[in-house]
């Protein structure tokens, strides 16, 4: 049984129609341990509080494999935790960062400006993969250029996937379920019919 920690982003109240909710339901149905917490004050998150919550939930993962999936602001949260040494090597076996927002976008929103990505140059505590849309309005400079290359993270860019959220049609996302079960499965854009 794999243990999964699914972390949402800014203004996300874990709606049932979001791919993260869909994924949590499917993984739970397959008998895995799934932690999908509502992080405090999602409309005006405090970086330090979210870092504490991340550490707490990560410490609670038990199983032969521990997997973290972080969307949007929580993807940047993971980078902050790694840069500060809050997440120790071995705390997770693999990590998927989904659609992290760029510093230029975060700076325009006082509620999340403190989440601006930390400078690169630190090691990541677990094998990490990044996936983002080629047209993400929250990272107009491009996720590969802003995150993938500077932080040394293998990056998948999905055409027309936007911010990989409900507005972009990501209520279900079959390939992320496939990746959860087998990390060799490619991350693909959601088929238009699913």
C-alpha positions in Angstrom: 0.0 0.0 0.0 1.4 3.3 -1.1 0.9 6.4 1.0 0.0 9.6 -0.9 0.0 13.2 0.3 -2.0 15.5 -2.0 -1.5 19.2 -1.5 -3.8 21.9 -3.0 -3.0 25.4 -4.0 -4.2 29.0 -3.3 -8.0 29.5 -3.1 -8.5 25.8 -3.4 -11.2 24.5 -1.0 -10.9 20.9 -2.4 -13.9 21.0 -4.6 -15.2 17.6 -5.6 -14.8 18.5 -9.3 -11.0 19.0 -9.1 -8.6 16.4 -10.4 -7.0 16.2 -6.9 -10.3 15.1 -5.4 -11.0 12.7 -8.2 -7.5 11.2 -7.7 -7.9 10.9 -3.9 -11.1 9.0 -4.4 -9.6 6.6 -6.9 -6.5 5.9 -4.9 -8.5 5.4 -1.8 -10.8 3.0 -3.7 -7.7 1.0 -4.7 -6.8 0.6 -1.0 -4.0 3.1 -0.7 -3.5 5.5 2.2 -4.4 9.0 1.0 -4.0 12.2 2.9 -5.7 15.2 1.2 -5.9 17.9 3.8 -7.6 21.2 3.7 -4.7 23.6 4.4 -5.4 26.6 6.6 -6.7 29.8 5.2 -6.5 28.8 1.5 -7.6 32.3 0.4 -4.9 34.0 2.3 -2.3 31.4 3.2 0.6 31.9 5.5 3.8 30.3 4.2 5.1 29.4 7.6 1.8 27.8 8.7 1.6 25.8 5.4 5.2 24.7 5.9 4.3 23.4 9.4 1.3 21.6 8.0 3.4 20.1 5.2 5.9 18.7 7.7 3.1 17.4 10.0 1.3 15.6 7.2 4.5 14.2 5.7 5.5 12.8 9.0 2.2 11.0 9.1 2.7 9.0 5.9 3.3 5.4 6.5 4.0 2.7 3.9 6.6 1.1 1.8 6.3 4.1 -0.6 5.4 7.7 0.1 4.4 9.9 -2.8 3.7 13.7 -2.7 1.6 15.5 -5.3 1.6 19.3 -5.0 -0.4 21.6 -7.2 0.1 25.3 -7.8 1.1 27.2 -4.6 1.8 23.9 -2.8 4.4 23.0 -5.6 6.3 26.2 -4.6 5.7 25.3 -0.9 7.5 22.0 -1.5 10.5 24.0 -2.9 10.5 26.2 0.2 10.5 23.2 2.4 13.3 21.6 0.5 15.4 24.8 0.5 15.1 25.1 4.3 15.8 21.5 5.0 12.3 21.0 6.5 11.8 18.0 4.3 14.7 15.5 5.0 16.0 13.1 2.4 13.9 9.9 2.5 10.8 11.6 3.8 9.2 11.0 0.4 10.0 8.4 -2.3 8.9 10.6 -5.2 7.3 13.9 -5.8 5.1 15.4 -8.6 5.0 19.2 -8.8 2.0 20.4 -10.8 1.7 23.9 -12.4 3.8 26.0 -10.0 3.1 29.7 -10.3 6.0 32.0 -11.2 7.3 34.8 -9.0 6.0 37.5 -11.3 2.5 36.2 -10.8 2.8 35.6 -7.1 4.1 39.2 -6.6 0.8 40.5 -8.1 -1.2 38.9 -5.3 -0.3 40.1 -1.8 -2.1 37.1 -0.3 0.5 34.8 -1.7 3.5 37.0 -2.5 5.5 35.3 0.3 5.3 32.1 -1.7 7.7 33.5 -4.3 10.1 30.6 -5.2 13.3 30.3 -3.2 16.5 30.7 -5.2 17.7 27.5 -6.8 20.9 25.9 -5.7 19.7 23.4 -3.1 19.2 19.7 -3.4 15.7 18.1 -3.7 15.0 15.5 -1.0 13.3 13.0 -3.3 13.1 12.2 -7.0 11.0 15.0 -8.4 9.0 15.6 -11.6 7.3 18.7 -12.8 4.3 18.9 -15.1 2.7 22.1 -16.4 0.7 23.4 -19.3 2.3 25.3 -22.1 -0.3 28.0 -21.7 -0.4 28.3 -17.9 -1.5 31.9 -17.0 0.1 31.5 -13.6 3.5 30.8 -15.2 3.6 32.8 -18.4 7.4 32.6 -18.6 7.1 28.8 -19.0 7.5 26.2 -16.2 10.5 24.5 -17.8 12.4 27.9 -18.0 11.3 29.1 -14.5 11.5 25.8 -12.6 12.6 22.8 -14.5 16.0 24.0 -15.8 17.0 26.2 -12.8 16.1 23.6 -10.2 17.2 20.6 -12.3 13.7 19.0 -12.3 12.6 16.8 -15.3 9.7 18.6 -16.8 6.7 17.5 -18.9 4.9 20.3 -20.7 1.4 19.5 -21.8 -0.2 21.4 -24.7 -3.3 23.4 -23.9 -3.5 22.2 -20.3 -3.6 25.7 -18.7 -3.1 25.7 -15.0 -4.2 22.0 -14.8 -7.2 23.0 -12.8 -11.0 22.9 -13.1 -11.0 26.0 -15.4 -8.8 24.0 -17.8 -11.1 21.0 -17.6 -9.1 18.9 -15.2 -11.9 17.3 -13.2 -10.4 13.9 -14.1 -6.9 13.2 -15.2 -6.3 9.6 -16.0 -2.6 9.8 -16.7 -1.8 11.2 -13.2 -3.6 8.2 -11.7 -1.4 6.0 -14.0 1.7 7.9 -12.8 0.7 7.4 -9.2 0.5 3.7 -9.7 3.6 3.4 -11.9 6.1 6.4 -12.2 7.1 5.2 -15.7 3.7 6.1 -17.0 3.9 9.3 -19.1 1.9 12.3 -17.9 -0.4 13.4 -20.7 -3.0 16.0 -21.2 -6.5 15.0 -20.2 -8.4 13.6 -23.1 -11.2 16.0 -24.2 -13.8 13.3 -23.6 -12.9 12.3 -20.0 
